[in-house]
């Protein structure tokens, strides 16, 4: 899967609050589908659909341990998304530093003096 396709899948999966809550739970450790479904007012099949979206995006993986199929979070897609966002964070930080410099200049004592009068013609 190409990087742009992976990012698309990651951001699409993260767009849903239920899926973000599932990832937050899995950040604490692996869990079964029943454990993941517990805090939500939805059916187990609905939770399973959310898990399939997360799995297709590579955000989670599932294994089989006897009758149990625990889910675990996968870091790579989140790291890729973070790397992509990092470029924009740096851009915004640079813009904010420039804005801070302008504001500091406006606060300086020399900037507080009365504005220069215009010469009359």
C-alpha atoms as a printed R data frame, in Angstrom:
    type eleno elety resid chain resno       x       y      z
1   ATOM     1    CA   UNK     A     1   0.000   0.000  0.000
2   ATOM     2    CA   UNK     A     2   1.411   3.412 -0.957
3   ATOM     3    CA   UNK     A     3   2.098   6.035  1.705
4   ATOM     4    CA   UNK     A     4  -0.795   8.252  0.561
5   ATOM     5    CA   UNK     A     5  -3.193   5.282  0.615
6   ATOM     6    CA   UNK     A     6  -2.039   4.367  4.132
7   ATOM     7    CA   UNK     A     7  -2.498   7.957  5.306
8   ATOM     8    CA   UNK     A     8  -5.965   8.086  3.735
9   ATOM     9    CA   UNK     A     9  -6.943   4.846  5.493
10  ATOM    10    CA   UNK     A    10  -5.472   6.035  8.804
11  ATOM    11    CA   UNK     A    11  -7.214   9.402  8.783
12  ATOM    12    CA   UNK     A    12 -10.502   7.847  7.607
13  ATOM    13    CA   UNK     A    13 -10.343   5.356 10.482
14  ATOM    14    CA   UNK     A    14  -9.461   8.090 12.985
15  ATOM    15    CA   UNK     A    15 -12.377  10.247 11.806
16  ATOM    16    CA   UNK     A    16 -14.824   8.240 13.908
17  ATOM    17    CA   UNK     A    17 -14.988   8.892 17.680
18  ATOM    18    CA   UNK     A    18 -15.814   5.256 18.463
19  ATOM    19    CA   UNK     A    19 -12.709   4.062 16.649
20  ATOM    20    CA   UNK     A    20 -10.585   6.683 18.422
21  ATOM    21    CA   UNK     A    21 -11.994   5.475 21.758
22  ATOM    22    CA   UNK     A    22 -11.169   1.875 20.825
23  ATOM    23    CA   UNK     A    23  -7.586   2.892 20.007
24  ATOM    24    CA   UNK     A    24  -7.351   4.784 23.317
25  ATOM    25    CA   UNK     A    25  -8.417   1.631 25.136
26  ATOM    26    CA   UNK     A    26  -5.939  -0.504 23.196
27  ATOM    27    CA   UNK     A    27  -3.145   1.934 24.047
28  ATOM    28    CA   UNK     A    28  -3.501   0.537 27.599
29  ATOM    29    CA   UNK     A    29  -3.047  -3.042 26.405
30  ATOM    30    CA   UNK     A    30  -4.650  -5.740 24.304
31  ATOM    31    CA   UNK     A    31  -8.347  -6.501 24.693
32  ATOM    32    CA   UNK     A    32 -10.964  -8.863 23.321
33  ATOM    33    CA   UNK     A    33 -13.879  -7.749 21.169
34  ATOM    34    CA   UNK     A    34 -16.213  -8.192 24.162
35  ATOM    35    CA   UNK     A    35 -13.973  -6.032 26.340
36  ATOM    36    CA   UNK     A    36 -13.811  -3.372 23.637
37  ATOM    37    CA   UNK     A    37 -17.601  -3.436 23.134
38  ATOM    38    CA   UNK     A    38 -18.365  -3.102 26.844
39  ATOM    39    CA   UNK     A    39 -18.345   0.723 27.212
40  ATOM    40    CA   UNK     A    40 -20.396   1.328 24.048
41  ATOM    41    CA   UNK     A    41 -24.145   1.268 23.587
42  ATOM    42    CA   UNK     A    42 -23.904  -0.749 20.374
43  ATOM    43    CA   UNK     A    43 -24.029  -4.344 19.304
44  ATOM    44    CA   UNK     A    44 -20.997  -6.588 19.048
45  ATOM    45    CA   UNK     A    45 -21.401  -6.753 15.231
46  ATOM    46    CA   UNK     A    46 -21.258  -2.931 15.105
47  ATOM    47    CA   UNK     A    47 -18.049  -2.969 17.158
48  ATOM    48    CA   UNK     A    48 -16.689  -5.687 14.857
49  ATOM    49    CA   UNK     A    49 -17.283  -3.404 11.863
50  ATOM    50    CA   UNK     A    50 -15.287  -0.658 13.570
51  ATOM    51    CA   UNK     A    51 -12.517  -3.150 14.306
52  ATOM    52    CA   UNK     A    52 -12.431  -4.211 10.645
53  ATOM    53    CA   UNK     A    53 -11.940  -0.578  9.588
54  ATOM    54    CA   UNK     A    54  -9.119  -0.209 12.110
55  ATOM    55    CA   UNK     A    55  -7.577  -3.497 10.991
56  ATOM    56    CA   UNK     A    56  -7.748  -2.582  7.272
57  ATOM    57    CA   UNK     A    57  -5.996   0.697  8.109
58  ATOM    58    CA   UNK     A    58  -3.305  -1.293  9.925
59  ATOM    59    CA   UNK     A    59  -4.063   0.470 13.211
60  ATOM    60    CA   UNK     A    60  -4.812  -2.777 15.038
61  ATOM    61    CA   UNK     A    61  -3.966  -6.437 14.672
62  ATOM    62    CA   UNK     A    62  -5.762  -9.505 15.966
63  ATOM    63    CA   UNK     A    63  -4.385 -12.836 17.035
64  ATOM    64    CA   UNK     A    64  -5.949 -16.077 18.162
65  ATOM    65    CA   UNK     A    65  -5.400 -17.518 21.619
66  ATOM    66    CA   UNK     A    66  -7.666 -20.565 21.951
67  ATOM    67    CA   UNK     A    67 -11.213 -19.099 21.878
68  ATOM    68    CA   UNK     A    68 -10.007 -15.559 22.488
69  ATOM    69    CA   UNK     A    69  -9.085 -13.161 19.652
70  ATOM    70    CA   UNK     A    70  -7.289 -10.283 21.347
71  ATOM    71    CA   UNK     A    71  -6.782  -6.993 19.531
72  ATOM    72    CA   UNK     A    72  -3.688  -4.845 19.913
73  ATOM    73    CA   UNK     A    73  -2.752  -1.412 18.667
74  ATOM    74    CA   UNK     A    74  -0.162  -1.077 15.906
75  ATOM    75    CA   UNK     A    75   2.125   1.947 16.088
76  ATOM    76    CA   UNK     A    76   3.407   2.247 12.521
77  ATOM    77    CA   UNK     A    77   0.350   3.904 10.874
78  ATOM    78    CA   UNK     A    78   0.088   6.382 13.741
79  ATOM    79    CA   UNK     A    79   3.798   7.170 13.448
80  ATOM    80    CA   UNK     A    80   3.377   7.788  9.705
81  ATOM    81    CA   UNK     A    81   0.409  10.097 10.326
82  ATOM    82    CA   UNK     A    82   2.365  11.902 13.024
83  ATOM    83    CA   UNK     A    83   5.294  12.363 10.635
84  ATOM    84    CA   UNK     A    84   2.991  13.854  8.019
85  ATOM    85    CA   UNK     A    85   1.412  16.195 10.582
86  ATOM    86    CA   UNK     A    86   4.839  17.150 11.937
87  ATOM    87    CA   UNK     A    87   5.643  19.019  8.725
88  ATOM    88    CA   UNK     A    88   2.602  21.201  9.232
89  ATOM    89    CA   UNK     A    89   3.333  21.706 12.921
90  ATOM    90    CA   UNK     A    90   6.747  23.051 11.993
91  ATOM    91    CA   UNK     A    91   5.160  25.384  9.433
92  ATOM    92    CA   UNK     A    92   2.690  26.745 11.988
93  ATOM    93    CA   UNK     A    93   5.339  27.120 14.673
94  ATOM    94    CA   UNK     A    94   7.454  29.151 12.265
95  ATOM    95    CA   UNK     A    95   4.461  31.350 11.460
96  ATOM    96    CA   UNK     A    96   3.696  31.843 15.155
97  ATOM    97    CA   UNK     A    97   7.332  32.747 15.902
98  ATOM    98    CA   UNK     A    98   7.140  35.456 13.229
99  ATOM    99    CA   UNK     A    99   3.875  36.714 14.689
100 ATOM   100    CA   UNK     A   100   5.411  36.746 18.191
101 ATOM   101    CA   UNK     A   101   8.313  38.835 16.861
102 ATOM   102    CA   UNK     A   102   5.906  41.369 15.333
103 ATOM   103    CA   UNK     A   103   3.891  41.541 18.561
104 ATOM   104    CA   UNK     A   104   7.068  41.987 20.635
105 ATOM   105    CA   UNK     A   105   8.139  44.773 18.323
106 ATOM   106    CA   UNK     A   106   4.765  46.467 18.724
107 ATOM   107    CA   UNK     A   107   5.075  46.223 22.521
108 ATOM   108    CA   UNK     A   108   8.559  47.775 22.574
109 ATOM   109    CA   UNK     A   109   8.933  51.337 23.993
110 ATOM   110    CA   UNK     A   110  10.005  52.756 20.639
111 ATOM   111    CA   UNK     A   111   6.792  51.484 19.063
112 ATOM   112    CA   UNK     A   112   4.719  53.193 21.754
113 ATOM   113    CA   UNK     A   113   5.843  56.665 20.723
114 ATOM   114    CA   UNK     A   114   3.416  58.793 18.841
115 ATOM   115    CA   UNK     A   115   3.331  57.964 15.170
116 ATOM   116    CA   UNK     A   116   5.338  60.252 12.936
117 ATOM   117    CA   UNK     A   117   3.334  63.152 11.601
118 ATOM   118    CA   UNK     A   118   2.841  63.417  7.936
119 ATOM   119    CA   UNK     A   119   4.328  66.388  6.166
120 ATOM   120    CA   UNK     A   120   1.849  68.698  4.611
121 ATOM   121    CA   UNK     A   121   2.358  69.587  1.001
